Amino acid sequence: MNRVSTRSKISECVIEVKNLARVEGEGALLIRAEGNKVTDVRLNIFEPPRFYEAFLRGRSYAEVPDITARICGICPVAYQMSACHALEQALGAETGSLRWLRRLLYCGEWIESHVLHMFMLHLPDFMKVESVVGLLKDYKEVVAQALALKKAGNQIVALMGGREVHPINVKVGGFYRLPPREKAEHALTLLKQSRQFAADTIRLVAGLPFPDLDIDYECVALRHPDEYPMNQGRLISTSGLDIAIEEFLDHFQEIHVEHSNALHGRLKDGRPYLVGPLARVNLNFDRFPAAIKAIAEEVGFRVPCRNNFKSIIARALETLYAVDHAIELLEQYDPSRPASVPVTPREGIGHGCTEAPRGILYHRYAVSGDGLICEAIITPPTAQNQPQIEEDLRTYFPRLMDCSEEEATLRCEHLIRNYDPCISCATHFLRIKKEEVDSR
């Protein structure tokens, strides 16, 4: 980790973090301030672009779930689900009741990703230790239980996805096969063993010392009429936006900025917005079961919450929801049903948007009559959150001017880790301009 902080005699402050720690991927931070005025904020995502949208072109639609799963080792299910929903819309395939098994797979990803972030990446900030290793002295049993809960999530992904990382059992139209009942029973046992710890985690993180932050976020998330959103619904926002997924590009845009290899997601009017657990909870708290609402009431968590340091509470609430929902789905699991529905290639355009652990993940595909991808657009959550992260830093940093240089730097890193940024996801693409031509 390389941190540099300098202050001059004219009250100029420069905070520079050349390599952010405890985030997925490679990024840096630069903040300049004069007195109490922030003059420059740059979350510099310098990880090289990987051009997934470009090399999907010309591929068969059937290859897309396996290719997009490789975009991220932490949230591959989200990429597969958004891809499958978009392609099934383009090809006119209806998966029917298989959506419940997809929600089961999504539960596994939410559990393993949220637990990884809360305990291994985020909790050390609140406890003022360098890493999860520093928690072992006083919280060894808590860390062990967290690893057991994460293992339960991994087991669900392995059950329905074929393996824990970069699942291979997902296809356009459903799954290649459904696992036997006994394997589902094993996953169910692991979840039931960790269910109480998932509930206790909410109480644990709600008692953390949260820095003061109050920002009027424009939250954006999926909204479903009957359930907490994962893989279906309409897109809504704090200010009243309520659109079909197909209208995403009419209201949202990606902008290339010089200091980042990740595009910046903004509303068409230029405003930043927030996606992720806190946005989902703020917009969908009423969709939680009564038992989860009761724990939120017990710990004093209220919506709307305007402090993203408390996103760790939102993640804990969603983790318990995913555990309970997965238990419900596993208890009803029936491997005798068909694993997939028929899919016939045809020309079409499809849109898909699901809730990755870090927020909405939008896919759009144009498919030719022989089932080849003509165009692909992928908008990951971290690219959407990047402008809001920079705005949070602009708001928060003036309050740190009386801190030591090291303390101010650490607190800025903490603010970034609130978002659990997935930098590798965000650098899938770089816009290239040549004269008047803009090529994706």
C-alpha positions as CSV (number, residue, x, y, z in Angstrom):
1,M,0.0,0.0,0.0
2,N,1.4,3.3,-1.0
3,R,0.0,6.4,0.7
4,V,1.3,10.0,0.3
5,S,-0.1,13.0,2.1
6,T,1.3,16.5,2.1
7,R,0.3,19.8,3.5
8,S,1.9,23.1,2.6
9,K,2.2,26.4,4.5
10,I,-0.6,27.9,2.4
11,S,-3.1,25.3,3.7
12,E,-3.0,23.2,0.6
13,C,-3.6,19.5,1.1
14,V,-2.9,16.7,-1.2
15,I,-4.0,13.1,-0.5
16,E,-2.7,10.5,-2.8
17,V,-3.2,6.7,-2.5
18,K,-1.3,5.0,-5.3
19,N,-2.8,1.6,-4.7
20,L,-6.2,1.2,-2.9
21,A,-6.2,-1.7,-0.5
22,R,-9.0,-4.2,0.2
23,V,-10.9,-3.6,-3.1
24,E,-11.2,-5.9,-6.0
25,G,-8.9,-4.7,-8.8
26,E,-6.4,-1.8,-9.2
27,G,-7.2,1.8,-8.4
28,A,-5.8,4.9,-6.9
29,L,-7.0,8.1,-5.3
30,L,-6.0,11.8,-5.6
31,I,-7.6,14.6,-3.6
32,R,-6.5,18.3,-3.6
33,A,-7.9,20.9,-1.3
34,E,-7.1,24.5,-0.4
35,G,-8.3,25.4,3.0
36,N,-11.7,23.8,3.4
37,K,-12.4,23.8,-0.4
38,V,-11.9,20.6,-2.4
39,T,-10.5,21.5,-5.7
40,D,-9.9,18.1,-7.3
41,V,-11.1,14.5,-6.7
42,R,-10.0,11.6,-8.8
43,L,-10.8,8.0,-8.2
44,N,-8.3,6.7,-10.8
45,I,-9.2,3.2,-12.0
46,F,-6.0,2.4,-13.9
47,E,-6.6,-1.3,-14.4
48,P,-6.4,-2.0,-18.2
49,P,-9.7,-2.4,-20.1
50,R,-10.5,-5.9,-21.1
51,F,-12.9,-5.2,-24.0
52,Y,-15.6,-7.8,-23.2
53,E,-18.2,-6.0,-25.3
54,A,-16.0,-6.1,-28.3
55,F,-15.0,-9.7,-28.3
56,L,-18.5,-10.9,-27.6
57,R,-19.4,-9.7,-31.1
58,G,-19.6,-12.6,-33.6
59,R,-19.9,-15.2,-30.8
60,S,-22.9,-17.5,-30.5
61,Y,-25.6,-16.4,-28.0
62,A,-25.0,-19.8,-26.2
63,E,-21.4,-18.8,-25.4
64,V,-22.3,-15.5,-23.7
65,P,-23.1,-16.8,-20.1
66,D,-19.8,-18.6,-19.9
67,I,-17.9,-15.7,-21.3
68,T,-19.5,-13.0,-19.1
69,A,-19.0,-15.1,-16.0
70,R,-15.3,-14.5,-16.4
71,I,-15.7,-10.7,-16.1
72,C,-15.7,-11.1,-12.3
73,G,-14.7,-13.8,-9.9
74,I,-16.8,-12.3,-7.1
75,C,-20.1,-11.7,-8.9
76,P,-20.1,-14.0,-12.0
77,V,-23.8,-15.0,-11.3
78,A,-24.9,-11.4,-11.8
79,Y,-23.2,-11.3,-15.2
80,Q,-24.7,-14.6,-16.3
81,M,-28.2,-13.7,-15.1
82,S,-28.3,-10.2,-16.8
83,A,-26.9,-11.8,-20.0
84,C,-29.4,-14.7,-19.9
85,H,-32.4,-12.4,-19.3
86,A,-31.4,-10.1,-22.1
87,L,-30.8,-12.9,-24.6
88,E,-34.0,-14.7,-23.7
89,Q,-35.9,-11.5,-24.4
90,A,-34.1,-11.2,-27.7
91,L,-34.8,-14.8,-28.6
92,G,-38.4,-15.0,-27.2
93,A,-37.6,-17.7,-24.6
94,E,-39.8,-17.9,-21.5
95,T,-38.1,-19.7,-18.6
96,G,-41.2,-19.8,-16.3
97,S,-40.7,-21.4,-12.9
98,L,-37.0,-21.7,-13.5
99,R,-36.7,-18.1,-12.3
100,W,-37.0,-19.5,-8.7
101,L,-33.8,-21.6,-9.2
102,R,-32.1,-18.5,-10.6
103,R,-33.0,-16.6,-7.5
104,L,-31.6,-19.5,-5.5
105,L,-28.3,-19.1,-7.4
106,Y,-28.4,-15.4,-6.8
107,C,-28.9,-15.9,-3.1
108,G,-25.7,-17.9,-3.0
109,E,-23.8,-15.0,-4.7
110,W,-25.3,-12.4,-2.4
111,I,-24.3,-14.4,0.7
112,E,-20.7,-15.1,-0.3
113,S,-20.1,-11.6,-1.7
114,H,-21.7,-9.7,1.1
115,V,-20.0,-11.7,3.8
116,L,-16.6,-11.4,2.1
117,H,-17.0,-7.6,2.0
118,M,-18.4,-7.1,5.5
119,F,-15.9,-9.2,7.4
120,M,-12.8,-9.4,5.3
121,L,-12.7,-6.0,3.6
122,H,-14.9,-3.5,5.4
123,L,-15.0,-4.4,9.1
124,P,-11.3,-3.9,9.6
125,D,-11.9,-0.1,8.8
126,F,-14.3,0.2,11.7
127,M,-12.0,-1.8,14.0
128,K,-9.0,0.3,13.0
129,V,-6.9,-2.7,12.0
130,E,-5.0,-3.3,8.7
131,S,-6.8,-6.4,7.6
132,V,-9.0,-9.3,8.7
133,V,-5.9,-10.8,10.3
134,G,-6.0,-8.0,12.9
135,L,-9.5,-9.1,13.9
136,L,-8.4,-12.6,14.9
137,K,-7.0,-11.6,18.3
138,D,-10.4,-10.4,19.7
139,Y,-12.9,-11.8,17.2
140,K,-11.6,-15.2,16.1
141,E,-14.9,-17.0,16.6
142,V,-16.8,-14.3,14.7
143,V,-14.4,-14.6,11.8
144,A,-14.8,-18.4,11.9
145,Q,-18.5,-18.1,11.8
146,A,-18.3,-15.6,8.9
147,L,-16.2,-18.0,6.9
148,A,-18.8,-20.8,7.6
149,L,-21.6,-18.5,6.3
150,K,-19.6,-17.6,3.3
151,K,-19.0,-21.3,2.7
152,A,-22.8,-21.8,2.7
153,G,-23.1,-19.2,0.0
154,N,-20.4,-20.8,-2.0
155,Q,-22.1,-24.1,-1.7
156,I,-25.3,-22.8,-3.3
157,V,-23.3,-21.3,-6.2
158,A,-21.5,-24.7,-6.6
159,L,-24.9,-26.5,-6.4
160,M,-26.7,-24.6,-9.1
161,G,-23.7,-23.2,-11.0
162,G,-21.6,-26.3,-11.2
163,R,-18.6,-24.7,-9.3
164,E,-18.0,-21.9,-6.9
165,V,-16.1,-19.5,-9.2
166,H,-17.1,-18.7,-12.8
167,P,-20.2,-21.1,-12.8
168,I,-20.6,-23.4,-15.8
169,N,-24.1,-24.8,-15.4
170,V,-26.0,-21.7,-16.5
171,K,-27.3,-21.4,-20.1
172,V,-29.7,-19.3,-22.1
173,G,-33.0,-20.9,-21.3
174,G,-32.2,-22.2,-17.8
175,F,-29.5,-24.7,-16.6
176,Y,-27.7,-27.6,-18.3
177,R,-28.8,-29.9,-15.5
178,L,-30.4,-29.8,-12.0
179,P,-28.4,-31.3,-9.1
180,P,-29.8,-34.3,-7.1
181,R,-31.9,-33.7,-4.0
182,E,-29.2,-34.9,-1.7
183,K,-26.8,-32.2,-2.7
184,A,-29.5,-29.6,-2.1
185,E,-30.0,-31.0,1.3
186,H,-26.3,-30.5,2.2
187,A,-26.5,-26.9,1.2
188,L,-29.7,-26.5,3.2
189,T,-28.0,-27.9,6.3
190,L,-25.1,-25.4,6.0
191,L,-27.5,-22.5,5.7
192,K,-29.6,-23.5,8.7
193,Q,-26.4,-23.9,10.7
194,S,-25.4,-20.3,9.9
195,R,-28.8,-18.6,10.0
196,Q,-28.6,-17.4,13.6
197,F,-25.1,-15.9,12.9
198,A,-26.6,-14.0,9.8
199,A,-29.2,-12.5,12.1
200,D,-26.6,-11.6,14.8
201,T,-24.4,-10.0,12.1
202,I,-27.0,-7.3,11.7
203,R,-26.8,-6.5,15.4
204,L,-23.0,-6.6,15.3
205,V,-22.6,-4.1,12.4
206,A,-25.4,-1.8,13.6
207,G,-23.3,-1.1,16.7
208,L,-20.2,0.1,14.8
209,P,-18.9,3.6,15.2
210,F,-20.2,5.3,12.0
211,P,-18.7,8.5,10.8
212,D,-21.1,11.3,10.3
213,L,-22.3,11.6,6.6
214,D,-25.6,12.9,5.3
215,I,-26.0,12.9,1.5
216,D,-29.2,13.3,-0.5
217,Y,-28.5,10.3,-2.8
218,E,-30.4,9.7,-5.9
219,C,-30.9,5.9,-5.3
220,V,-31.6,3.7,-8.2
221,A,-32.6,0.0,-8.0
222,L,-34.9,-2.6,-9.3
223,R,-38.4,-2.8,-7.9
224,H,-40.7,-5.9,-8.1
225,P,-44.4,-5.8,-7.1
226,D,-44.2,-9.0,-5.0
227,E,-40.6,-9.6,-3.9
228,Y,-37.3,-8.1,-2.8
229,P,-35.5,-7.5,-6.2
230,M,-32.8,-9.7,-7.5
231,N,-33.4,-10.6,-11.2
232,Q,-36.6,-9.0,-12.3
233,G,-38.6,-5.8,-12.0
234,R,-38.7,-2.2,-13.1
235,L,-36.0,0.5,-12.5
236,I,-37.0,3.1,-10.0
237,S,-35.3,6.0,-8.3
238,T,-35.6,8.3,-5.3
239,S,-36.9,11.2,-7.4
240,G,-39.7,9.1,-9.0
241,L,-38.2,7.5,-12.0
242,D,-40.1,4.3,-12.9
243,I,-39.1,2.7,-16.2
244,A,-38.9,-0.6,-17.9
245,I,-35.4,-2.1,-18.2
246,E,-35.7,-1.6,-22.0
247,E,-35.7,2.2,-21.3
248,F,-32.3,2.2,-19.5
249,L,-30.3,3.9,-22.2
250,D,-33.0,6.6,-22.5
251,H,-32.3,7.8,-19.0
252,F,-28.7,6.7,-18.2
253,Q,-25.4,7.3,-19.9
254,E,-21.7,6.4,-19.6
255,I,-19.1,9.1,-19.9
256,H,-15.4,8.6,-20.5
257,V,-13.2,10.7,-18.2
258,E,-9.4,11.2,-18.7
259,H,-8.4,10.0,-15.2
260,S,-10.1,6.6,-15.3
261,N,-10.3,3.5,-17.5
262,A,-13.8,2.9,-16.2
263,L,-16.7,4.8,-17.7
264,H,-18.7,7.1,-15.4
265,G,-22.4,6.3,-15.2
266,R,-24.7,9.3,-14.9
267,L,-28.3,10.2,-15.4
268,K,-28.9,11.9,-18.8
269,D,-29.1,15.2,-17.0
270,G,-25.6,14.7,-15.7
271,R,-26.3,13.8,-12.1
272,P,-24.6,11.0,-10.3
273,Y,-26.6,8.3,-8.6
274,L,-26.2,5.5,-6.1
275,V,-26.7,1.8,-6.8
276,G,-26.1,-1.1,-4.4
277,P,-27.3,-2.5,-1.1
278,L,-28.2,0.9,0.5
279,A,-30.1,2.0,-2.6
280,R,-31.9,-1.3,-2.8
281,V,-32.9,-1.2,0.9
282,N,-33.9,2.5,0.7
283,L,-36.2,1.8,-2.2
284,N,-37.4,-1.7,-1.2
285,F,-37.4,-2.0,2.5
286,D,-41.2,-2.7,2.5
287,R,-40.4,-5.9,0.5
288,F,-38.4,-7.4,3.4
289,P,-40.2,-10.1,5.5
290,A,-41.5,-9.1,8.9
291,A,-38.7,-10.9,10.7
292,I,-36.0,-8.8,9.0
293,K,-38.0,-5.6,9.5
294,A,-38.2,-6.4,13.2
295,I,-34.4,-6.7,13.5
296,A,-34.0,-3.5,11.6
297,E,-36.3,-1.8,14.1
298,E,-34.5,-3.4,17.0
299,V,-31.1,-1.9,15.9
300,G,-32.6,1.5,15.0
301,F,-32.0,1.3,11.3
302,R,-34.4,3.6,9.4
303,V,-35.0,4.3,5.8
304,P,-34.2,6.3,3.9
305,C,-30.7,6.1,5.2
306,R,-28.5,8.9,3.8
307,N,-25.1,7.7,5.3
308,N,-23.3,5.2,3.0
309,F,-21.0,4.2,5.8
310,K,-24.1,2.4,7.0
311,S,-24.3,0.4,3.8
312,I,-22.7,-2.4,5.9
313,I,-26.0,-2.7,7.7
314,A,-27.9,-2.9,4.4
315,R,-25.6,-5.7,3.4
316,A,-26.3,-7.5,6.6
317,L,-30.0,-7.2,6.2
318,E,-29.7,-8.5,2.6
319,T,-27.5,-11.4,3.7
320,L,-30.2,-12.6,6.2
321,Y,-32.8,-12.2,3.5
322,A,-30.7,-14.3,1.1
323,V,-30.2,-16.9,3.7
324,D,-33.9,-17.2,4.6
325,H,-35.0,-17.0,0.9
326,A,-32.5,-19.7,0.0
327,I,-33.7,-22.0,2.8
328,E,-37.3,-21.5,1.5
329,L,-36.3,-22.3,-2.0
330,L,-34.2,-25.3,-1.1
331,E,-37.0,-26.8,1.0
332,Q,-39.2,-26.7,-2.1
333,Y,-36.5,-27.9,-4.5
334,D,-37.6,-30.4,-7.1
335,P,-35.0,-31.8,-9.4
336,S,-37.5,-33.7,-11.5
337,R,-38.6,-30.6,-13.4
338,P,-37.0,-29.7,-16.8
339,A,-33.6,-28.0,-16.4
340,S,-34.2,-25.6,-19.3
341,V,-36.6,-24.5,-22.0
342,P,-36.0,-24.7,-25.8
343,V,-34.3,-21.7,-27.4
344,T,-34.4,-21.0,-31.1
345,P,-32.1,-18.5,-32.7
346,R,-33.7,-15.5,-34.3
347,E,-33.0,-11.8,-35.0
348,G,-33.7,-9.6,-32.0
349,I,-32.7,-7.1,-29.4
350,G,-32.9,-7.9,-25.7
351,H,-32.3,-6.0,-22.4
352,G,-31.5,-7.5,-19.0
353,C,-30.9,-5.9,-15.6
354,T,-30.4,-7.7,-12.4
355,E,-29.1,-6.7,-8.9
356,A,-25.5,-7.7,-8.5
357,P,-24.3,-7.5,-4.9
358,R,-22.9,-4.0,-5.8
359,G,-25.9,-2.7,-7.7
360,I,-27.8,-2.9,-10.9
361,L,-26.0,-4.6,-13.8
362,Y,-27.4,-3.8,-17.3
363,H,-26.9,-5.8,-20.5
364,R,-28.1,-5.2,-24.0
365,Y,-27.6,-7.6,-26.9
366,A,-28.4,-7.4,-30.6
367,V,-28.6,-10.9,-32.1
368,S,-28.6,-12.0,-35.8
369,G,-30.9,-14.5,-37.3
370,D,-28.3,-17.3,-36.9
371,G,-27.9,-16.5,-33.2
372,L,-24.6,-14.5,-33.4
373,I,-24.0,-11.4,-31.2
374,C,-24.0,-8.2,-33.3
375,E,-23.7,-5.8,-30.5
376,A,-23.2,-5.9,-26.7
377,I,-23.5,-3.2,-24.1
378,I,-22.6,-4.0,-20.5
379,T,-23.0,-1.4,-17.7
380,P,-21.5,-2.6,-14.4
381,P,-22.4,-1.2,-11.0
382,T,-19.0,0.1,-10.0
383,A,-18.8,2.3,-13.2
384,Q,-22.2,3.7,-12.2
385,N,-21.1,4.4,-8.6
386,Q,-17.8,6.0,-9.5
387,P,-19.1,9.5,-9.9
388,Q,-21.0,9.2,-6.6
389,I,-17.9,8.0,-4.8
390,E,-16.1,11.1,-6.0
391,E,-19.0,13.3,-4.9
392,D,-19.0,11.6,-1.4
393,L,-15.3,12.4,-1.1
394,R,-15.9,16.1,-2.0
395,T,-18.5,16.2,0.8
396,Y,-16.6,14.3,3.4
397,F,-13.0,15.4,3.0
398,P,-13.4,19.0,4.4
399,R,-14.4,17.4,7.7
400,L,-11.0,15.7,7.8
401,M,-8.8,18.8,7.6
402,D,-8.0,18.7,11.3
403,C,-7.1,15.0,11.2
404,S,-3.5,13.8,10.8
405,E,-2.4,13.1,7.3
406,E,-2.5,9.4,7.8
407,E,-5.9,9.4,9.5
408,A,-7.4,11.6,6.7
409,T,-6.1,9.2,4.1
410,L,-7.4,6.1,5.9
411,R,-10.8,7.6,6.3
412,C,-11.0,8.4,2.5
413,E,-10.1,4.8,1.7
414,H,-12.8,3.7,4.1
415,L,-15.3,5.8,2.3
416,I,-14.4,4.2,-1.0
417,R,-14.7,0.7,0.6
418,N,-18.2,1.5,1.6
419,Y,-19.1,0.8,-2.0
420,D,-17.2,-2.5,-2.2
421,P,-15.9,-1.4,-5.6
422,C,-15.3,-4.1,-8.2
423,I,-12.7,-2.4,-10.3
424,S,-12.1,-5.2,-12.7
425,C,-15.8,-5.3,-13.6
426,A,-15.7,-1.5,-14.3
427,T,-12.8,-1.7,-16.8
428,H,-14.4,-4.1,-19.3
429,F,-14.5,-1.4,-21.9
430,L,-12.9,1.9,-23.1
431,R,-14.5,4.3,-25.5
432,I,-12.3,5.2,-28.4
433,K,-12.9,8.3,-30.5
434,K,-11.5,8.9,-34.0
435,E,-12.6,12.0,-35.8
436,E,-16.5,11.9,-35.8
437,V,-16.7,8.1,-35.2
438,D,-17.6,6.8,-31.8
439,S,-17.1,3.1,-31.7
440,R,-18.2,0.8,-28.8
